[in-house]
């Protein structure tokens, strides 16, 4: 039923459209044309006002041809860098880039799958309930599109995001995350002539970082310092450094505990230096802690899981629930009361120039999604009825 050639051409067409975060406008326009031709009711919300990008989220509604609860389907339109001038190469059934850029399978393999699925539903007149398609912007830079999605355009209470690897897995558990930013203000001075008159902000940051436990803290919790910015020249004692990092955990108590420990460490390093009488009101520490996203936890008996499992069984496949350490739009939807299982498209080595995806895996996910939608329609949203 899946048109392999059409699916491949759609994917190749999508990846050659530049759509790095905040520059998804052309991509949104092209996809909207396709959806309009399918008879969808399409909208672009005002998320761009908050993200600083050139388009908002793209939302499409299909009324369906049977009565059933609305089903939400989601993917994101943006890519990471290097994501401009992508050329997709198909060799031995596997898509790669030409090696100078990412491929963009994250998440355009998902968009191609969704478009193929919707095309098949329409051209084959298959039974399906109401579908609400949400293609977000700025997912890669903090799930910003989902965070600023106009919920007045959404009525579905559950659905599926396509933004994972395993085609036989559904992600039902993902962590909460805090973003951390510290600014240490020191005092500049000539590094050769009078270093004792300065306060080296980078040195203080280094002392604090050296005392932290980074990486995997336990099976539920991770911590990372990812950005350090500071200094003007090698002959100037740096008077300012910015340190940015994150904490993630499936346990809220652990998330707060590790966050508090990191904050206390930075405070202690700066305050201990202040015990030096020559320090005046410096060094000074500024702290900004933001909740990046909340955890997801979907029970195994929820319709999202049961539908995917039954669909896989009907296709002679397995479907296992999975826990991830990553975040996705699904985290934001969960926080807003919409439960989203995350399905895989087969993409590999994402965010690298070695990224790839097999056409066979994209076909498999299309088949799975079609069966999920069929079960949802014939069972009025309850798997097992009429299956």
Phi, psi and omega in degrees: 000324179287130178273098186300317181297317179295318179299317180295317181293322178297315180297314179300321179296316183293318186288339179277357175267117180298131180206048174297161185309135182077001179231045185265006187303312181296317178301312181300320180296317181292317180293322180299322177301316181297316182293322178298320179294335177279354180091014180283155170267117188245150179219152166239120184278185186264022182302332181301331178298332182263329184273339185080014180268184183259010172199159173267192176289147178259123181239135178229138178244130172245122186292339183080173180237005173224160178278126178194161175298145179297143180246129180265131175239139189218144168206172178242147186270341186272158176233167173274172172271156355283112187234025179244139180073038182287136172241119180275132179243123178254115182221126180053038175081006182237131175273135169222172169273185177277005177098352180261347181222172165294172176270321184093012175299331171268092018227029185282342170297322178294317181295319178298319179296316180297317180295319178295318179300312181294323178298316180296317179304318183284312187287333179263357181053044180283154178289132174204147178275183179302135179237132175245113182262126180237114177251112189266164174252162169055032176294322187288348182243034174120021179057035189293322180298313179297320181296330182251019178295139176282101184291346176295342180269357185242133175242343182294147179253351177200169181169207186222135169258139176254097184199044179219182185262309191289120180280355177240029179222152174232121181282120181241353181223123179220155188277166164276159180216140171248137172264135182240137174220129179238136171243121176254120178261117177253216182219127181281156179192164176289123186291338180260321185275324185210058182296333181292345177274353182256166172234113188280104182295325180293322178300315180296318178298320180297319179297318179294314182297323181297337181269355183273151170263115184246164180094216179276117180278313173204190186293347181248350195225137174227160180212141181211140166256117189249341183221133171230123181233127178175162178091149179244316181207160184287345180256017176236128173296121186290132182259000179208137173218140175248133179237127182235139180202191181209158170231136176231144176199149172277355180241118184298323180296318178294321179302312181292321182297311181294319177301314180296323179295319180294315178300316181297323180295313178297318179299316183297317180298315182290317182293326178295324177293327181295345176293346175286118184299341181274000187278345184056231180265012179242156000286162180231141182246131172244136186235135174226114178245125180232140172287117181280309174200161182262158183290159171244145177208105181251127180294149183295340181265010178286147180308327179301317181284316183295322178296313181295320181293316179294320178298315178298318179299317180297333179268005180076027182239174174253161176216115183247144175284144186228151173250136181235160174261358182264166176251157178209173176307330181302327177299317182290318178300319180301316179297331180271004177092012178248117184272121184235117169281146182253120180259158182260153178248356182095001182295143183229154176051043182295155180069020175226165177284357177264007183304144180207164172206138178273138177299323179301320180292323177294321177296316181299318180291324175299315179299317179297315182295321177298320180288324175300314182294322178296312180299318179299323182284308185288337179259010182054037178093355180247116180296148178102332179277119177074012182267000000 
